[in-house]
Amino acid sequence: MTFPAEIFDMMQWLYESTGFNDHQVHCELGFASPLDEASLRRAVRLSLDAIPILATKYVMDEGPARWESIPRPDRERAFVATEDEAVFESERTYRIREELGPQVRLCLLSGRRNALAVTINHMIADAAGFKEYLYSVCAIYSGLLADPRLAPPAALVGDRGMADVLRGLGFFAKAASLFGAGGANNRKGSLSFPLESDGETRPFIAIRTIGREKVDRLKAYCRGREATLNDAVLAAFYRVLARRLGTSALDGLEIPVMIDMRRYLPSREFLALRNLASTAVTRVRQEAGEPFEATMAKAKTCMDALKKRRIGLGGLVKLSLLFSLMGERGAFRAMGEGIRNPLICMTNIGELDSRRLAFGDARIESAYMCGSIKHKPHFQLALSGFDGTLTLSSNLYGSEGDRRSIEAFLGEVEEELAV
């Protein structure tokens, strides 16, 4: 089976070649009790039958870029099990080789600690699609525990492009989105997060989880000011950056945030794994010594204004027009030459649904999802929620000094959110 590569598939591939990130999305789950290894292994196999594009390799040759099915023995690389914590730690930052496949990897840790690390190739799916994959594995695994003879689920081979997002837009709406986007997908300025220039470089995921009581207080605080949790975290991000870099240095800082373009779909029904994430640029100017509430109000004003202007659509319209005018090869070359990835950015992955993220009766004690691992000098703050908690994360190919610095930074963001 062969699937054409979509525009955002190719764009994600470029992100590594341009030194932005490794185009993988990661998730880690912690359990109170062990999972059944045999059932989970079979569930993963069935998930590849249900979502066949995951059982492929990426091909770029003289023909159009595409995904081609791999033999069944090669699909076994999608699942591994270990009792070795060091092996599991390495699997948390696993980098899938898209030219070999499969495009997903699960590692089950059993023993002193019970956990599951999941990685999916961002070329195949964005964070919203990744969640749907996790829920599908949960449903298959739980079904197998109830009936080991569970029939394979029907295959999902729907459209993976972005035509349905743009289909409902008229000419003037597209033009407004295009010209209103400005440089939404490009870096502006050279301000960067302070990172070490030497030391051994390894991939790591730094996380900090905020407990339910603090999150409940923060949500109530936001509701009282008609703001969102995203507004609050964005404000905290700007404020901690101001302390690290100096308020005056931030005058020209613009932080892109990721936008799920499913907001423009007529139906949210999950039909295929795909990338539907775009970017919008935020600008939050601070005054020296202003309180958190004032910065959050500015963040809310900025996000509200973006939402009124068809947030995120400009990037999709640009790419669609580029490929229509230049064809795949010409557009791909132009993207490679023109991309200037942001040095500082933020993504809100949203909530992991605790009702759907259920592996039989095994209780999940912790869960978070985070974005791709960045290459220096790029830096991203990510947030995801689960069962009332909020996890802040940042990933980097960096040194131990970088890890300590980023972990301290996440701690400062949490302090800002302690309203």
C-alpha positions as CSV (number, residue, x, y, z in Angstrom):
1,M,0.0,0.0,0.0
2,T,1.3,3.5,-0.9
3,F,0.2,6.9,0.5
4,P,1.2,10.2,-1.0
5,A,3.3,12.5,1.2
6,E,1.3,15.6,2.1
7,I,2.6,19.1,2.4
8,F,3.0,19.1,6.1
9,D,4.7,15.7,6.0
10,M,7.4,17.2,3.9
11,M,7.6,20.3,6.0
12,Q,8.2,18.3,9.1
13,W,11.0,16.4,7.3
14,L,12.6,19.8,6.5
15,Y,12.6,20.8,10.2
16,E,15.4,18.4,11.0
17,S,17.4,19.2,7.9
18,T,17.2,22.9,8.7
19,G,18.3,22.2,12.3
20,F,15.0,23.0,14.1
21,N,13.9,19.7,15.6
22,D,13.9,15.9,15.2
23,H,10.2,15.9,14.1
24,Q,9.1,13.3,16.7
25,V,6.3,13.6,19.3
26,H,6.6,11.9,22.6
27,C,4.3,10.7,25.4
28,E,5.0,8.9,28.7
29,L,2.5,7.1,31.0
30,G,3.1,5.9,34.5
31,F,1.1,3.0,35.9
32,A,0.2,1.8,39.4
33,S,0.4,-1.8,38.2
34,P,1.9,-3.8,35.3
35,L,0.3,-4.0,31.9
36,D,0.0,-7.4,30.1
37,E,3.0,-7.4,27.8
38,A,1.6,-10.0,25.3
39,S,-1.8,-8.2,25.0
40,L,-0.1,-4.9,24.5
41,R,2.3,-6.3,21.9
42,R,-0.7,-7.7,20.0
43,A,-2.6,-4.4,20.4
44,V,0.2,-2.6,18.7
45,R,0.2,-5.0,15.8
46,L,-3.5,-4.6,15.4
47,S,-3.1,-0.8,15.6
48,L,-0.8,-0.9,12.6
49,D,-3.4,-2.9,10.7
50,A,-6.0,-0.3,11.7
51,I,-3.8,2.7,10.7
52,P,-1.7,1.3,7.9
53,I,0.2,4.5,7.2
54,L,2.1,3.8,10.4
55,A,3.4,0.5,8.9
56,T,5.3,2.4,6.2
57,K,8.7,3.9,5.3
58,Y,9.2,7.4,3.8
59,V,10.5,7.4,0.2
60,M,12.1,10.4,-1.5
61,D,13.5,9.5,-5.0
62,E,12.9,10.7,-8.5
63,G,9.2,10.3,-8.1
64,P,6.7,12.1,-5.8
65,A,7.5,11.8,-2.1
66,R,5.4,9.0,-0.6
67,W,4.9,6.4,2.2
68,E,5.3,2.7,1.2
69,S,4.2,-0.3,3.3
70,I,7.0,-2.3,5.0
71,P,7.0,-6.1,5.5
72,R,5.3,-7.6,8.5
73,P,8.6,-8.6,10.2
74,D,9.8,-5.0,10.1
75,R,6.6,-3.9,11.9
76,E,7.8,-5.7,15.0
77,R,10.1,-2.7,15.7
78,A,7.0,-0.8,16.8
79,F,7.1,-2.5,20.2
80,V,9.8,-3.3,22.7
81,A,9.7,-4.3,26.4
82,T,12.3,-3.9,29.1
83,E,13.0,-4.0,32.8
84,D,16.1,-1.8,32.4
85,E,15.5,1.8,33.5
86,A,18.5,3.0,31.5
87,V,17.0,1.4,28.3
88,F,13.7,3.0,29.0
89,E,15.3,6.4,29.6
90,S,16.8,6.1,26.1
91,E,13.4,5.1,24.7
92,R,11.8,8.3,26.0
93,T,13.7,10.2,23.4
94,Y,13.7,7.6,20.7
95,R,14.2,8.9,17.2
96,I,12.2,6.9,14.5
97,R,14.0,6.5,11.2
98,E,11.3,7.4,8.7
99,E,13.2,5.8,5.8
100,L,12.9,2.4,7.5
101,G,9.6,2.6,9.6
102,P,7.4,1.8,11.3
103,Q,6.4,5.3,12.2
104,V,5.5,4.6,15.8
105,R,7.4,3.1,18.7
106,L,6.1,1.9,22.1
107,C,8.4,0.8,25.0
108,L,6.9,-1.0,28.0
109,L,8.9,-0.8,31.3
110,S,8.0,-3.4,33.9
111,G,9.6,-4.1,37.3
112,R,10.3,-1.6,40.0
113,R,8.4,1.0,37.9
114,N,5.7,0.4,35.4
115,A,5.6,2.9,32.5
116,L,5.1,3.2,28.8
117,A,7.0,5.5,26.5
118,V,5.4,6.2,23.1
119,T,7.0,8.1,20.1
120,I,5.3,8.9,16.8
121,N,6.8,10.5,13.7
122,H,5.5,14.1,13.5
123,M,5.6,13.7,9.7
124,I,2.7,11.3,10.1
125,A,0.7,13.0,12.8
126,D,0.5,16.1,14.9
127,A,-0.3,16.0,18.7
128,A,-4.1,15.8,18.2
129,G,-3.6,12.8,15.9
130,F,-1.2,11.2,18.3
131,K,-3.8,11.4,21.0
132,E,-6.3,9.5,18.8
133,Y,-3.6,6.9,18.1
134,L,-3.1,6.4,21.9
135,Y,-6.9,6.1,22.4
136,S,-7.1,3.5,19.7
137,V,-4.3,1.4,21.2
138,C,-6.1,1.7,24.6
139,A,-9.4,0.5,23.0
140,I,-7.7,-2.5,21.3
141,Y,-5.8,-3.5,24.4
142,S,-8.8,-3.3,26.6
143,G,-10.8,-5.2,24.1
144,L,-8.2,-8.0,24.0
145,L,-8.3,-8.3,27.7
146,A,-12.0,-8.9,27.5
147,D,-11.9,-11.2,24.5
148,P,-8.5,-12.5,23.2
149,R,-10.2,-13.3,19.9
150,L,-11.0,-9.7,19.2
151,A,-11.4,-9.1,15.5
152,P,-9.0,-6.5,13.9
153,P,-10.5,-3.0,13.7
154,A,-11.4,-1.6,10.3
155,A,-8.6,0.2,8.6
156,L,-8.5,4.1,8.6
157,V,-7.3,5.4,5.2
158,G,-9.0,8.8,5.0
159,D,-7.7,12.0,3.4
160,R,-4.6,13.3,5.1
161,G,-4.3,16.6,3.4
162,M,-5.6,20.1,4.3
163,A,-8.1,20.6,1.5
164,D,-11.1,20.2,3.8
165,V,-9.8,23.0,6.0
166,L,-9.6,25.4,3.0
167,R,-12.6,24.1,1.1
168,G,-15.1,26.3,2.9
169,L,-13.1,29.5,2.5
170,G,-14.0,31.9,-0.3
171,F,-11.5,34.0,-2.3
172,F,-11.7,37.0,0.0
173,A,-11.4,34.9,3.2
174,K,-8.3,33.2,1.8
175,A,-6.8,36.6,0.8
176,A,-7.5,38.1,4.2
177,S,-5.9,35.1,5.9
178,L,-2.9,35.3,3.5
179,F,-2.2,38.9,3.9
180,G,-3.1,39.0,7.6
181,A,-0.6,36.3,8.5
182,G,2.5,38.4,7.9
183,G,5.6,36.4,8.8
184,A,3.7,34.0,11.0
185,N,5.9,31.0,10.2
186,N,9.2,32.8,10.1
187,R,11.7,33.8,12.8
188,K,11.9,37.5,13.6
189,G,15.0,38.8,15.4
190,S,17.9,36.9,17.0
191,L,16.9,36.8,20.6
192,S,17.4,33.2,21.9
193,F,17.2,31.3,25.2
194,P,20.6,31.1,26.9
195,L,22.2,27.7,26.3
196,E,25.7,26.3,26.7
197,S,27.9,26.4,23.7
198,D,30.0,23.4,24.8
199,G,29.5,20.1,26.7
200,E,28.4,16.7,25.5
201,T,25.1,16.9,23.7
202,R,22.3,14.4,24.2
203,P,18.6,14.4,23.8
204,F,16.5,15.0,26.9
205,I,13.0,15.8,28.0
206,A,12.7,18.1,30.9
207,I,9.3,18.1,32.7
208,R,7.6,19.8,35.6
209,T,4.1,18.7,36.7
210,I,1.8,21.1,38.5
211,G,-0.7,19.3,40.9
212,R,-4.4,19.4,40.8
213,E,-5.0,21.9,43.6
214,K,-2.7,24.5,42.0
215,V,-4.3,23.9,38.6
216,D,-7.8,24.2,40.1
217,R,-6.8,27.6,41.7
218,L,-5.3,28.8,38.4
219,K,-8.3,27.8,36.4
220,A,-10.6,29.7,38.8
221,Y,-8.3,32.7,38.6
222,C,-8.5,32.6,34.8
223,R,-12.3,32.2,34.8
224,G,-12.6,35.3,37.0
225,R,-10.8,37.3,34.4
226,E,-12.4,35.7,31.3
227,A,-9.0,34.3,30.4
228,T,-7.8,30.8,29.4
229,L,-5.2,28.5,30.9
230,N,-3.2,29.1,27.7
231,D,-3.3,32.9,28.3
232,A,-1.9,32.4,31.8
233,V,0.9,30.1,30.7
234,L,1.8,32.4,27.8
235,A,2.0,35.3,30.2
236,A,4.2,33.3,32.6
237,F,6.5,32.3,29.7
238,Y,7.0,36.0,28.7
239,R,7.6,37.1,32.3
240,V,10.2,34.4,33.1
241,L,11.9,35.2,29.7
242,A,12.0,38.9,30.8
243,R,13.8,38.0,34.0
244,R,16.3,35.8,32.1
245,L,16.9,38.1,29.2
246,G,15.9,41.6,30.5
247,T,12.6,43.4,29.8
248,S,14.2,45.8,27.4
249,A,15.6,42.9,25.3
250,L,12.0,41.5,24.9
251,D,10.7,44.6,23.0
252,G,11.2,42.8,19.7
253,L,10.3,39.3,20.9
254,E,7.5,37.5,19.1
255,I,6.6,34.0,20.2
256,P,4.9,31.7,17.8
257,V,2.2,29.4,19.3
258,M,0.9,26.2,17.6
259,I,-2.7,26.2,16.4
260,D,-4.8,23.1,15.8
261,M,-6.5,23.7,12.5
262,R,-9.2,21.2,13.2
263,R,-11.1,24.1,14.6
264,Y,-12.1,24.9,11.0
265,L,-13.3,21.4,10.1
266,P,-17.0,20.8,9.7
267,S,-16.6,17.5,11.7
268,R,-14.0,16.5,14.3
269,E,-14.5,12.8,13.4
270,F,-11.1,10.9,13.4
271,L,-10.7,9.5,9.9
272,A,-6.9,9.5,9.4
273,L,-3.6,10.5,11.0
274,R,-2.4,13.7,9.6
275,N,-0.8,17.1,10.4
276,L,-3.2,20.0,10.8
277,A,-1.1,22.3,13.0
278,S,-0.3,25.8,12.0
279,T,1.3,28.8,13.7
280,A,0.3,32.2,15.0
281,V,2.7,34.9,16.3
282,T,2.1,36.5,19.7
283,R,3.4,39.9,20.9
284,V,3.2,40.7,24.6
285,R,5.0,43.8,25.6
286,Q,5.8,44.2,29.3
287,E,6.4,47.1,31.6
288,A,9.1,46.8,34.2
289,G,7.6,45.6,37.5
290,E,4.0,45.0,36.2
291,P,2.0,42.4,38.1
292,F,1.1,39.0,36.6
293,E,-2.5,40.0,36.1
294,A,-1.5,42.8,33.8
295,T,0.7,40.6,31.7
296,M,-2.0,37.9,31.5
297,A,-4.5,40.6,30.4
298,K,-2.1,41.5,27.5
299,A,-1.7,37.9,26.6
300,K,-5.5,37.5,26.5
301,T,-5.9,40.6,24.4
302,C,-3.3,39.3,21.9
303,M,-4.8,35.8,21.6
304,D,-8.4,37.2,21.3
305,A,-7.3,39.4,18.5
306,L,-5.6,36.5,16.7
307,K,-8.7,34.4,17.0
308,K,-10.9,37.1,15.4
309,R,-8.6,37.0,12.3
310,R,-8.9,33.3,11.4
311,I,-6.0,32.3,13.5
312,G,-3.4,30.0,11.8
313,L,-5.1,29.9,8.4
314,G,-2.5,32.2,6.7
315,G,0.2,29.5,6.8
316,L,-2.0,26.9,5.2
317,V,-3.1,29.3,2.5
318,K,0.5,30.2,1.7
319,L,1.6,26.5,1.5
320,S,-1.3,25.5,-0.6
321,L,-0.7,28.4,-3.0
322,L,3.1,27.6,-3.2
323,F,2.5,24.0,-4.1
324,S,-0.2,24.9,-6.7
325,L,2.1,27.4,-8.4
326,M,5.5,25.6,-8.2
327,G,4.6,21.9,-8.0
328,E,6.0,19.5,-5.4
329,R,9.7,19.7,-6.2
330,G,9.8,23.5,-6.7
331,A,7.8,24.2,-3.6
332,F,9.9,21.8,-1.5
333,R,13.1,23.5,-2.7
334,A,11.6,26.9,-2.0
335,M,10.5,25.9,1.5
336,G,14.0,24.6,2.3
337,E,15.6,27.8,1.2
338,G,13.0,30.1,2.9
339,I,12.2,28.5,6.3
340,R,13.6,30.5,9.2
341,N,12.5,28.6,12.3
342,P,11.6,30.5,15.5
343,L,14.3,30.5,18.2
344,I,11.7,30.6,21.0
345,C,8.2,29.2,20.7
346,M,5.3,27.5,22.6
347,T,2.8,24.8,22.0
348,N,-0.3,23.8,24.0
349,I,-0.9,20.1,23.3
350,G,-4.1,20.2,25.4
351,E,-5.8,17.6,27.6
352,L,-5.2,13.8,27.5
353,D,-8.7,12.4,28.0
354,S,-8.5,10.2,31.1
355,R,-11.7,8.4,30.1
356,R,-10.3,7.3,26.8
357,L,-6.7,6.9,27.9
358,A,-7.5,3.6,29.8
359,F,-5.6,0.3,29.5
360,G,-8.1,-2.1,31.0
361,D,-8.2,-1.7,34.8
362,A,-4.6,-0.5,35.1
363,R,-4.6,2.8,36.9
364,I,-2.6,5.6,35.2
365,E,-0.8,7.6,37.8
366,S,0.8,10.2,35.5
367,A,0.7,11.1,31.8
368,Y,2.1,13.8,29.7
369,M,2.7,14.5,26.0
370,C,5.4,16.8,24.6
371,G,6.7,18.1,21.3
372,S,9.7,17.4,19.2
373,I,13.2,17.6,20.6
374,K,14.8,20.9,19.6
375,H,18.3,21.5,18.3
376,K,20.2,24.5,19.7
377,P,19.7,27.4,19.6
378,H,15.9,26.7,19.4
379,F,13.8,26.4,22.6
380,Q,10.1,25.5,23.1
381,L,7.8,25.4,26.1
382,A,5.1,22.8,25.8
383,L,2.1,22.1,28.1
384,S,-0.3,19.2,28.3
385,G,-2.9,18.2,30.9
386,F,-4.1,14.9,32.4
387,D,-6.7,14.2,35.1
388,G,-6.5,17.7,36.6
389,T,-2.7,18.1,36.4
390,L,-0.7,20.3,34.1
391,T,2.8,19.3,32.8
392,L,5.2,21.8,31.5
393,S,8.0,20.4,29.3
394,S,10.9,21.4,27.1
395,N,13.1,19.1,25.0
396,L,16.5,19.7,23.7
397,Y,19.7,18.1,22.2
398,G,21.8,19.7,24.9
399,S,24.2,19.3,27.8
400,E,23.6,18.5,31.4
401,G,24.0,22.2,32.1
402,D,21.3,23.0,29.6
403,R,19.0,20.4,31.3
404,R,19.6,22.1,34.7
405,S,19.0,25.5,33.3
406,I,15.7,24.4,31.6
407,E,14.5,22.6,34.6
408,A,15.0,25.7,36.7
409,F,13.2,27.7,34.0
410,L,10.2,25.4,34.2
411,G,10.2,25.9,38.0
412,E,10.1,29.6,37.6
413,V,7.1,29.3,35.2
414,E,5.3,27.3,37.8
415,E,6.0,29.9,40.4
416,E,4.5,32.6,38.1
417,L,1.3,30.5,37.9
418,A,1.0,30.2,41.7
419,V,-1.8,32.7,41.9
